[in-house]
Amino acid sequence: MSLSNLRIGPVAFLRLCQATLAVIALNIVTGATVRLTDSGLGCPDWPTCAHDKLTPPLSLHPVVEFANRMVVVVLVVFCALTVVAAFRRTTVRRDLVWLSGGLILGVIGEAVVGAFVVYSKLNPYVVMVHFMIGMLLLAVAVVLALQAGHAPGRGMSVVTPAARWLGRALVALVLVVLTAGSATTGAGPHAGGVGAKRIPVSLHDMARTHAEIVLTTLVVLLVLLYVLWRTDAPAGTQDRGRILLAAMVVQGIIGYTQYFTHLPVVLVGIHVFGAAVVWSAVLWFHAGMTTHPAEVADPLPAAPPPEPAAAR
């Protein structure tokens, strides 16, 4: 079979989208590791590591930074494969093509801003933008994986209009929480490298503001869960909301613990991973407010035309 005739079924495409999502989550974790180990300038140049040398010297900070760059290379490969697969799907869908294209735009944005992070010597505002682009890239990957798992179309809402508006507000609030959390990290001691500037705001004030936004988000989620219960929303939708609530509570406990234990590196890293989990969970919960027909089975090959009856 020639490459021009190569096709990928819905199930295989869904698995590829899920793998790409996992690599994006890994990129977020390794990016946090770079920052928390003060390895942000382990490779002082970009795209090379140092001057004309592509590979790093065998010491901690350059190796950690270079490892994150290698994860980005893997991410680029998976995103490119996802775009190609979207066009080679047995049934090409415009929504999947556009979302997979969004992955490429996100990776390009990550690369460009990543270069500015290096050349700005870890400017905290540039680092914030880099983190938020990573979270938006994660959002595109989550939505793509969810869309690839069901049939095309807007679907049918299974909740009341009030619940849907609360769900949208919840997604927006979690995005604000992520931004405030990134700013809090920018005001804290984990600069990503020795001598890097910090956001000139008290860590205590930033942490308090971040916590207040989180508490507001929790209140909105509790109100939404009450509305879903009172309006007899589907059990699956309510279960997703409860899972999100559990994830947010655990994330909050980790956040308070890391603050009162003076931000140990391991807990901060877990908190960054938790932020990715909560962000993914709120998008998953919001998607659960709409039902779609499933599209997970590969279509059966067309039956060959019947042979003409032999002439007598």
Short mmCIF file of the C-alpha atoms (twelve columns), coordinates in Angstrom:
data_MODEL
# 
_entry.id   MODEL 
# 
loop_
_atom_site.group_PDB 
_atom_site.id 
_atom_site.type_symbol 
_atom_site.label_atom_id 
_atom_site.label_alt_id 
_atom_site.label_comp_id 
_atom_site.label_asym_id 
_atom_site.label_seq_id 
_atom_site.Cartn_x 
_atom_site.Cartn_y 
_atom_site.Cartn_z 
_atom_site.pdbx_PDB_model_num 
ATOM 1   C CA . MET A 1   0.000   0.000   0.000   1 
ATOM 2   C CA . SER A 2   1.407   3.420   -0.954  1 
ATOM 3   C CA . LEU A 3   1.594   6.247   1.568   1 
ATOM 4   C CA . SER A 4   -0.974  8.193   -0.438  1 
ATOM 5   C CA . ASN A 5   -3.495  5.406   0.239   1 
ATOM 6   C CA . LEU A 6   -2.607  4.962   3.918   1 
ATOM 7   C CA . ARG A 7   -5.570  5.584   6.212   1 
ATOM 8   C CA . ILE A 8   -5.989  5.615   9.983   1 
ATOM 9   C CA . GLY A 9   -9.175  4.538   11.727  1 
ATOM 10  C CA . PRO A 10  -11.012 6.461   14.474  1 
ATOM 11  C CA . VAL A 11  -9.739  4.185   17.270  1 
ATOM 12  C CA . ALA A 12  -6.089  4.466   16.204  1 
ATOM 13  C CA . PHE A 13  -6.456  8.235   15.838  1 
ATOM 14  C CA . LEU A 14  -7.966  8.471   19.320  1 
ATOM 15  C CA . ARG A 15  -5.025  6.513   20.791  1 
ATOM 16  C CA . LEU A 16  -2.578  8.844   19.016  1 
ATOM 17  C CA . CYS A 17  -4.369  11.889  20.465  1 
ATOM 18  C CA . GLN A 18  -4.188  10.359  23.946  1 
ATOM 19  C CA . ALA A 19  -0.462  9.650   23.513  1 
ATOM 20  C CA . THR A 20  0.118   13.254  22.419  1 
ATOM 21  C CA . LEU A 21  -1.777  14.443  25.490  1 
ATOM 22  C CA . ALA A 22  0.497   12.317  27.713  1 
ATOM 23  C CA . VAL A 23  3.633   13.789  26.096  1 
ATOM 24  C CA . ILE A 24  2.317   17.327  26.669  1 
ATOM 25  C CA . ALA A 25  1.764   16.517  30.356  1 
ATOM 26  C CA . LEU A 26  5.311   15.118  30.510  1 
ATOM 27  C CA . ASN A 27  6.606   18.344  28.969  1 
ATOM 28  C CA . ILE A 28  4.911   20.369  31.717  1 
ATOM 29  C CA . VAL A 29  6.462   18.172  34.426  1 
ATOM 30  C CA . THR A 30  9.965   18.276  32.937  1 
ATOM 31  C CA . GLY A 31  9.646   22.037  32.446  1 
ATOM 32  C CA . ALA A 32  8.830   22.393  36.138  1 
ATOM 33  C CA . THR A 33  11.822  20.176  36.976  1 
ATOM 34  C CA . VAL A 34  14.087  22.553  35.054  1 
ATOM 35  C CA . ARG A 35  12.830  25.465  37.114  1 
ATOM 36  C CA . LEU A 36  12.870  23.715  40.471  1 
ATOM 37  C CA . THR A 37  16.446  22.447  40.047  1 
ATOM 38  C CA . ASP A 38  17.707  25.917  39.011  1 
ATOM 39  C CA . SER A 39  18.574  24.503  35.587  1 
ATOM 40  C CA . GLY A 40  16.877  27.202  33.538  1 
ATOM 41  C CA . LEU A 41  20.202  28.447  32.199  1 
ATOM 42  C CA . GLY A 42  21.868  25.027  32.106  1 
ATOM 43  C CA . CYS A 43  21.911  25.522  28.333  1 
ATOM 44  C CA . PRO A 44  22.539  29.273  27.926  1 
ATOM 45  C CA . ASP A 45  21.889  29.274  24.171  1 
ATOM 46  C CA . TRP A 46  19.039  28.201  21.915  1 
ATOM 47  C CA . PRO A 47  18.533  26.033  19.855  1 
ATOM 48  C CA . THR A 48  22.083  24.838  20.640  1 
ATOM 49  C CA . CYS A 49  22.996  24.171  24.261  1 
ATOM 50  C CA . ALA A 50  26.127  26.329  24.480  1 
ATOM 51  C CA . HIS A 51  27.594  28.311  21.576  1 
ATOM 52  C CA . ASP A 52  28.140  25.809  18.745  1 
ATOM 53  C CA . LYS A 53  27.650  22.717  20.926  1 
ATOM 54  C CA . LEU A 54  24.314  20.973  20.567  1 
ATOM 55  C CA . THR A 55  24.715  18.491  23.446  1 
ATOM 56  C CA . PRO A 56  25.279  19.525  27.076  1 
ATOM 57  C CA . PRO A 57  28.298  18.884  29.299  1 
ATOM 58  C CA . LEU A 58  27.797  16.038  31.783  1 
ATOM 59  C CA . SER A 59  26.686  18.052  34.794  1 
ATOM 60  C CA . LEU A 60  23.307  18.362  36.502  1 
ATOM 61  C CA . HIS A 61  21.892  21.662  35.257  1 
ATOM 62  C CA . PRO A 62  22.799  21.319  31.551  1 
ATOM 63  C CA . VAL A 63  21.567  17.706  31.470  1 
ATOM 64  C CA . VAL A 64  18.230  18.598  33.105  1 
ATOM 65  C CA . GLU A 65  17.650  21.497  30.714  1 
ATOM 66  C CA . PHE A 66  18.701  19.444  27.691  1 
ATOM 67  C CA . ALA A 67  16.425  16.563  28.741  1 
ATOM 68  C CA . ASN A 68  13.459  18.932  28.715  1 
ATOM 69  C CA . ARG A 69  14.454  20.052  25.214  1 
ATOM 70  C CA . MET A 70  14.494  16.440  24.096  1 
ATOM 71  C CA . VAL A 71  10.973  15.989  25.456  1 
ATOM 72  C CA . VAL A 72  9.974   18.988  23.342  1 
ATOM 73  C CA . VAL A 73  11.460  17.242  20.285  1 
ATOM 74  C CA . VAL A 74  9.329   14.176  21.027  1 
ATOM 75  C CA . LEU A 75  6.336   16.490  21.489  1 
ATOM 76  C CA . VAL A 76  6.925   18.074  18.077  1 
ATOM 77  C CA . VAL A 77  7.035   14.627  16.489  1 
ATOM 78  C CA . PHE A 78  3.765   13.533  18.125  1 
ATOM 79  C CA . CYS A 79  1.986   16.780  17.235  1 
ATOM 80  C CA . ALA A 80  3.152   16.508  13.619  1 
ATOM 81  C CA . LEU A 81  1.975   12.885  13.455  1 
ATOM 82  C CA . THR A 82  -1.404  13.926  14.870  1 
ATOM 83  C CA . VAL A 83  -1.842  16.584  12.182  1 
ATOM 84  C CA . VAL A 84  -0.934  14.144  9.412   1 
ATOM 85  C CA . ALA A 85  -3.221  11.503  10.914  1 
ATOM 86  C CA . ALA A 86  -6.122  13.979  11.058  1 
ATOM 87  C CA . PHE A 87  -5.839  14.367  7.276   1 
ATOM 88  C CA . ARG A 88  -5.366  10.627  6.705   1 
ATOM 89  C CA . ARG A 89  -8.288  9.564   8.890   1 
ATOM 90  C CA . THR A 90  -10.777 7.207   7.268   1 
ATOM 91  C CA . THR A 91  -13.367 9.937   7.773   1 
ATOM 92  C CA . VAL A 92  -11.710 13.365  7.685   1 
ATOM 93  C CA . ARG A 93  -13.357 15.724  10.171  1 
ATOM 94  C CA . ARG A 94  -12.843 19.474  10.072  1 
ATOM 95  C CA . ASP A 95  -12.991 19.874  13.866  1 
ATOM 96  C CA . LEU A 96  -10.181 17.349  14.386  1 
ATOM 97  C CA . VAL A 97  -8.055  18.926  11.648  1 
ATOM 98  C CA . TRP A 98  -8.390  22.393  13.204  1 
ATOM 99  C CA . LEU A 99  -7.656  21.150  16.722  1 
ATOM 100 C CA . SER A 100 -4.602  19.183  15.599  1 
ATOM 101 C CA . GLY A 101 -3.422  22.329  13.810  1 
ATOM 102 C CA . GLY A 102 -3.802  24.127  17.140  1 
ATOM 103 C CA . LEU A 103 -1.259  21.698  18.595  1 
ATOM 104 C CA . ILE A 104 1.301   22.860  16.030  1 
ATOM 105 C CA . LEU A 105 0.607   26.526  16.800  1 
ATOM 106 C CA . GLY A 106 0.996   25.799  20.510  1 
ATOM 107 C CA . VAL A 107 4.311   24.020  20.016  1 
ATOM 108 C CA . ILE A 108 5.605   26.899  17.884  1 
ATOM 109 C CA . GLY A 109 4.514   29.346  20.572  1 
ATOM 110 C CA . GLU A 110 6.250   27.273  23.246  1 
ATOM 111 C CA . ALA A 111 9.481   27.191  21.204  1 
ATOM 112 C CA . VAL A 112 9.508   30.929  20.451  1 
ATOM 113 C CA . VAL A 113 8.713   31.988  24.015  1 
ATOM 114 C CA . GLY A 114 11.165  29.356  25.306  1 
ATOM 115 C CA . ALA A 115 13.913  31.079  23.352  1 
ATOM 116 C CA . PHE A 116 12.923  34.394  24.942  1 
ATOM 117 C CA . VAL A 117 13.039  32.722  28.366  1 
ATOM 118 C CA . VAL A 118 16.674  31.793  27.766  1 
ATOM 119 C CA . TYR A 119 17.761  35.097  26.217  1 
ATOM 120 C CA . SER A 120 15.898  37.178  28.838  1 
ATOM 121 C CA . LYS A 121 17.803  35.310  31.574  1 
ATOM 122 C CA . LEU A 122 14.602  33.819  33.027  1 
ATOM 123 C CA . ASN A 123 12.522  36.982  33.146  1 
ATOM 124 C CA . PRO A 124 9.629   35.945  35.434  1 
ATOM 125 C CA . TYR A 125 6.939   37.447  33.201  1 
ATOM 126 C CA . VAL A 126 8.267   35.601  30.142  1 
ATOM 127 C CA . VAL A 127 8.402   32.393  32.205  1 
ATOM 128 C CA . MET A 128 4.755   32.969  33.163  1 
ATOM 129 C CA . VAL A 129 3.763   33.324  29.516  1 
ATOM 130 C CA . HIS A 130 5.701   30.154  28.689  1 
ATOM 131 C CA . PHE A 131 3.844   28.208  31.391  1 
ATOM 132 C CA . MET A 132 0.432   29.508  30.325  1 
ATOM 133 C CA . ILE A 133 1.072   28.617  26.678  1 
ATOM 134 C CA . GLY A 134 1.863   25.116  27.909  1 
ATOM 135 C CA . MET A 135 -1.474  25.004  29.726  1 
ATOM 136 C CA . LEU A 136 -3.345  26.235  26.650  1 
ATOM 137 C CA . LEU A 137 -1.567  23.562  24.606  1 
ATOM 138 C CA . LEU A 138 -2.717  21.011  27.182  1 
ATOM 139 C CA . ALA A 139 -6.288  22.310  26.822  1 
ATOM 140 C CA . VAL A 140 -6.198  21.847  23.041  1 
ATOM 141 C CA . ALA A 141 -4.897  18.297  23.498  1 
ATOM 142 C CA . VAL A 142 -7.609  17.444  26.036  1 
ATOM 143 C CA . VAL A 143 -10.392 18.801  23.817  1 
ATOM 144 C CA . LEU A 144 -8.928  17.005  20.788  1 
ATOM 145 C CA . ALA A 145 -8.834  13.674  22.634  1 
ATOM 146 C CA . LEU A 146 -12.408 14.176  23.827  1 
ATOM 147 C CA . GLN A 147 -13.646 15.150  20.349  1 
ATOM 148 C CA . ALA A 148 -11.870 12.208  18.740  1 
ATOM 149 C CA . GLY A 149 -13.776 9.836   21.010  1 
ATOM 150 C CA . HIS A 150 -17.230 10.692  19.747  1 
ATOM 151 C CA . ALA A 151 -19.101 11.497  16.573  1 
ATOM 152 C CA . PRO A 152 -18.932 15.007  15.065  1 
ATOM 153 C CA . GLY A 153 -21.432 17.727  15.832  1 
ATOM 154 C CA . ARG A 154 -22.316 19.966  18.753  1 
ATOM 155 C CA . GLY A 155 -24.118 17.195  20.618  1 
ATOM 156 C CA . MET A 156 -27.054 17.592  22.969  1 
ATOM 157 C CA . SER A 157 -26.886 19.374  26.310  1 
ATOM 158 C CA . VAL A 158 -27.817 17.194  29.281  1 
ATOM 159 C CA . VAL A 159 -27.878 20.007  31.851  1 
ATOM 160 C CA . THR A 160 -29.947 23.148  32.376  1 
ATOM 161 C CA . PRO A 161 -28.887 26.508  30.874  1 
ATOM 162 C CA . ALA A 162 -27.984 27.741  34.375  1 
ATOM 163 C CA . ALA A 163 -25.695 24.760  34.925  1 
ATOM 164 C CA . ARG A 164 -24.058 25.296  31.542  1 
ATOM 165 C CA . TRP A 165 -23.316 28.947  32.337  1 
ATOM 166 C CA . LEU A 166 -21.900 27.946  35.717  1 
ATOM 167 C CA . GLY A 167 -19.732 25.376  33.932  1 
ATOM 168 C CA . ARG A 168 -18.331 28.023  31.615  1 
ATOM 169 C CA . ALA A 169 -17.651 30.321  34.556  1 
ATOM 170 C CA . LEU A 170 -15.869 27.453  36.306  1 
ATOM 171 C CA . VAL A 171 -13.544 26.874  33.341  1 
ATOM 172 C CA . ALA A 172 -12.742 30.602  33.207  1 
ATOM 173 C CA . LEU A 173 -12.058 30.706  36.945  1 
ATOM 174 C CA . VAL A 174 -9.694  27.743  36.793  1 
ATOM 175 C CA . LEU A 175 -7.788  29.548  34.045  1 
ATOM 176 C CA . VAL A 176 -7.511  32.574  36.349  1 
ATOM 177 C CA . VAL A 177 -6.337  30.258  39.146  1 
ATOM 178 C CA . LEU A 178 -3.574  28.911  36.885  1 
ATOM 179 C CA . THR A 179 -2.481  32.446  36.011  1 
ATOM 180 C CA . ALA A 180 -2.451  33.507  39.656  1 
ATOM 181 C CA . GLY A 181 -0.546  30.360  40.623  1 
ATOM 182 C CA . SER A 182 2.059   31.069  37.970  1 
ATOM 183 C CA . ALA A 183 2.435   34.626  39.263  1 
ATOM 184 C CA . THR A 184 2.800   33.283  42.800  1 
ATOM 185 C CA . THR A 185 5.624   31.036  41.660  1 
ATOM 186 C CA . GLY A 186 7.152   34.050  39.919  1 
ATOM 187 C CA . ALA A 187 7.232   35.882  43.240  1 
ATOM 188 C CA . GLY A 188 8.655   32.880  45.119  1 
ATOM 189 C CA . PRO A 189 12.175  31.558  45.585  1 
ATOM 190 C CA . HIS A 190 12.215  29.065  42.688  1 
ATOM 191 C CA . ALA A 191 13.543  31.337  39.976  1 
ATOM 192 C CA . GLY A 192 14.894  28.607  37.713  1 
ATOM 193 C CA . GLY A 193 18.454  29.855  37.952  1 
ATOM 194 C CA . VAL A 194 20.842  31.680  40.240  1 
ATOM 195 C CA . GLY A 195 20.319  35.449  40.210  1 
ATOM 196 C CA . ALA A 196 17.138  35.455  38.130  1 
ATOM 197 C CA . LYS A 197 14.771  38.334  38.873  1 
ATOM 198 C CA . ARG A 198 11.497  37.793  40.684  1 
ATOM 199 C CA . ILE A 199 8.109   39.511  40.431  1 
ATOM 200 C CA . PRO A 200 8.382   42.470  42.834  1 
ATOM 201 C CA . VAL A 201 5.365   41.531  44.951  1 
ATOM 202 C CA . SER A 202 5.326   39.921  48.381  1 
ATOM 203 C CA . LEU A 203 5.050   36.139  48.162  1 
ATOM 204 C CA . HIS A 204 2.604   36.260  51.073  1 
ATOM 205 C CA . ASP A 205 0.310   38.667  49.210  1 
ATOM 206 C CA . MET A 206 0.475   36.669  45.978  1 
ATOM 207 C CA . ALA A 207 -0.205  33.392  47.786  1 
ATOM 208 C CA . ARG A 208 -3.179  34.910  49.620  1 
ATOM 209 C CA . THR A 209 -4.644  36.268  46.377  1 
ATOM 210 C CA . HIS A 210 -4.154  32.903  44.702  1 
ATOM 211 C CA . ALA A 211 -5.833  31.117  47.617  1 
ATOM 212 C CA . GLU A 212 -8.817  33.476  47.566  1 
ATOM 213 C CA . ILE A 213 -9.388  32.834  43.850  1 
ATOM 214 C CA . VAL A 214 -9.149  29.083  44.495  1 
ATOM 215 C CA . LEU A 215 -11.754 29.309  47.274  1 
ATOM 216 C CA . THR A 216 -14.062 31.292  44.989  1 
ATOM 217 C CA . THR A 217 -13.661 28.599  42.339  1 
ATOM 218 C CA . LEU A 218 -14.500 25.908  44.883  1 
ATOM 219 C CA . VAL A 219 -17.683 27.749  45.863  1 
ATOM 220 C CA . VAL A 220 -18.762 27.972  42.207  1 
ATOM 221 C CA . LEU A 221 -18.099 24.247  41.782  1 
ATOM 222 C CA . LEU A 222 -20.140 23.395  44.892  1 
ATOM 223 C CA . VAL A 223 -23.031 25.550  43.661  1 
ATOM 224 C CA . LEU A 224 -22.822 23.836  40.268  1 
ATOM 225 C CA . LEU A 225 -22.860 20.381  41.864  1 
ATOM 226 C CA . TYR A 226 -25.930 21.409  43.874  1 
ATOM 227 C CA . VAL A 227 -27.679 22.640  40.707  1 
ATOM 228 C CA . LEU A 228 -26.851 19.384  38.925  1 
ATOM 229 C CA . TRP A 229 -28.239 17.386  41.847  1 
ATOM 230 C CA . ARG A 230 -31.409 19.463  42.121  1 
ATOM 231 C CA . THR A 231 -32.112 19.229  38.378  1 
ATOM 232 C CA . ASP A 232 -31.443 15.493  38.252  1 
ATOM 233 C CA . ALA A 233 -28.536 15.759  35.816  1 
ATOM 234 C CA . PRO A 234 -27.101 12.459  34.505  1 
ATOM 235 C CA . ALA A 235 -25.121 10.488  37.082  1 
ATOM 236 C CA . GLY A 236 -22.056 10.466  34.840  1 
ATOM 237 C CA . THR A 237 -21.962 14.269  34.701  1 
ATOM 238 C CA . GLN A 238 -22.324 14.547  38.480  1 
ATOM 239 C CA . ASP A 239 -19.601 11.937  38.988  1 
ATOM 240 C CA . ARG A 240 -17.206 13.983  36.845  1 
ATOM 241 C CA . GLY A 241 -17.948 17.003  39.000  1 
ATOM 242 C CA . ARG A 242 -17.230 15.075  42.183  1 
ATOM 243 C CA . ILE A 243 -13.931 13.818  40.740  1 
ATOM 244 C CA . LEU A 244 -13.001 17.424  39.901  1 
ATOM 245 C CA . LEU A 245 -13.931 18.462  43.443  1 
ATOM 246 C CA . ALA A 246 -11.678 15.748  44.886  1 
ATOM 247 C CA . ALA A 247 -8.801  16.810  42.629  1 
ATOM 248 C CA . MET A 248 -9.193  20.454  43.674  1 
ATOM 249 C CA . VAL A 249 -9.321  19.577  47.375  1 
ATOM 250 C CA . VAL A 250 -6.155  17.470  47.109  1 
ATOM 251 C CA . GLN A 251 -4.480  20.235  45.121  1 
ATOM 252 C CA . GLY A 252 -5.479  22.770  47.778  1 
ATOM 253 C CA . ILE A 253 -4.065  20.603  50.570  1 
ATOM 254 C CA . ILE A 254 -0.782  20.293  48.661  1 
ATOM 255 C CA . GLY A 255 -0.747  24.053  48.066  1 
ATOM 256 C CA . TYR A 256 -1.229  24.972  51.724  1 
ATOM 257 C CA . THR A 257 1.274   22.316  52.817  1 
ATOM 258 C CA . GLN A 258 3.974   23.552  50.453  1 
ATOM 259 C CA . TYR A 259 3.447   27.150  51.587  1 
ATOM 260 C CA . PHE A 260 3.658   26.419  55.310  1 
ATOM 261 C CA . THR A 261 6.675   24.113  54.825  1 
ATOM 262 C CA . HIS A 262 8.543   26.876  52.943  1 
ATOM 263 C CA . LEU A 263 8.079   25.526  49.396  1 
ATOM 264 C CA . PRO A 264 10.085  22.283  49.278  1 
ATOM 265 C CA . VAL A 265 11.026  21.416  45.707  1 
ATOM 266 C CA . VAL A 266 9.252   18.035  45.622  1 
ATOM 267 C CA . LEU A 267 5.930   19.438  46.826  1 
ATOM 268 C CA . VAL A 268 6.115   22.357  44.395  1 
ATOM 269 C CA . GLY A 269 6.705   19.897  41.548  1 
ATOM 270 C CA . ILE A 270 3.704   17.804  42.644  1 
ATOM 271 C CA . HIS A 271 1.638   20.994  42.831  1 
ATOM 272 C CA . VAL A 272 2.541   21.902  39.233  1 
ATOM 273 C CA . PHE A 273 1.504   18.422  38.091  1 
ATOM 274 C CA . GLY A 274 -1.693  18.816  40.122  1 
ATOM 275 C CA . ALA A 275 -2.444  22.049  38.285  1 
ATOM 276 C CA . ALA A 276 -2.297  20.151  34.984  1 
ATOM 277 C CA . VAL A 277 -4.603  17.471  36.424  1 
ATOM 278 C CA . VAL A 278 -7.170  20.010  37.675  1 
ATOM 279 C CA . TRP A 279 -7.108  21.906  34.369  1 
ATOM 280 C CA . SER A 280 -7.673  18.690  32.430  1 
ATOM 281 C CA . ALA A 281 -10.387 17.567  34.853  1 
ATOM 282 C CA . VAL A 282 -12.411 20.794  34.565  1 
ATOM 283 C CA . LEU A 283 -12.355 20.548  30.763  1 
ATOM 284 C CA . TRP A 284 -13.408 16.891  31.005  1 
ATOM 285 C CA . PHE A 285 -16.217 17.837  33.415  1 
ATOM 286 C CA . HIS A 286 -17.430 20.630  31.154  1 
ATOM 287 C CA . ALA A 287 -17.424 18.274  28.156  1 
ATOM 288 C CA . GLY A 288 -19.568 15.855  30.183  1 
ATOM 289 C CA . MET A 289 -22.420 18.379  30.135  1 
ATOM 290 C CA . THR A 290 -23.019 17.446  26.509  1 
ATOM 291 C CA . THR A 291 -23.742 14.011  25.101  1 
ATOM 292 C CA . HIS A 292 -22.581 12.777  21.692  1 
ATOM 293 C CA . PRO A 293 -23.009 9.495   19.835  1 
ATOM 294 C CA . ALA A 294 -19.859 7.411   20.201  1 
ATOM 295 C CA . GLU A 295 -17.425 7.099   17.336  1 
ATOM 296 C CA . VAL A 296 -14.796 4.634   18.461  1 
ATOM 297 C CA . ALA A 297 -15.247 1.729   16.069  1 
ATOM 298 C CA . ASP A 298 -13.309 1.551   12.837  1 
ATOM 299 C CA . PRO A 299 -15.684 1.442   9.855   1 
ATOM 300 C CA . LEU A 300 -16.003 -1.873  8.135   1 
ATOM 301 C CA . PRO A 301 -14.433 -2.093  4.695   1 
ATOM 302 C CA . ALA A 302 -16.860 -1.728  1.847   1 
ATOM 303 C CA . ALA A 303 -18.090 -5.015  0.453   1 
ATOM 304 C CA . PRO A 304 -16.791 -5.790  -3.033  1 
ATOM 305 C CA . PRO A 305 -19.386 -5.464  -5.801  1 
ATOM 306 C CA . PRO A 306 -21.006 -8.773  -6.803  1 
ATOM 307 C CA . GLU A 307 -19.504 -10.479 -9.774  1 
ATOM 308 C CA . PRO A 308 -21.729 -10.530 -12.844 1 
ATOM 309 C CA . ALA A 309 -23.504 -13.803 -13.427 1 
ATOM 310 C CA . ALA A 310 -21.837 -16.029 -15.963 1 
ATOM 311 C CA . ALA A 311 -23.460 -15.875 -19.337 1 
ATOM 312 C CA . ARG A 312 -25.259 -19.057 -20.302 1 
# 
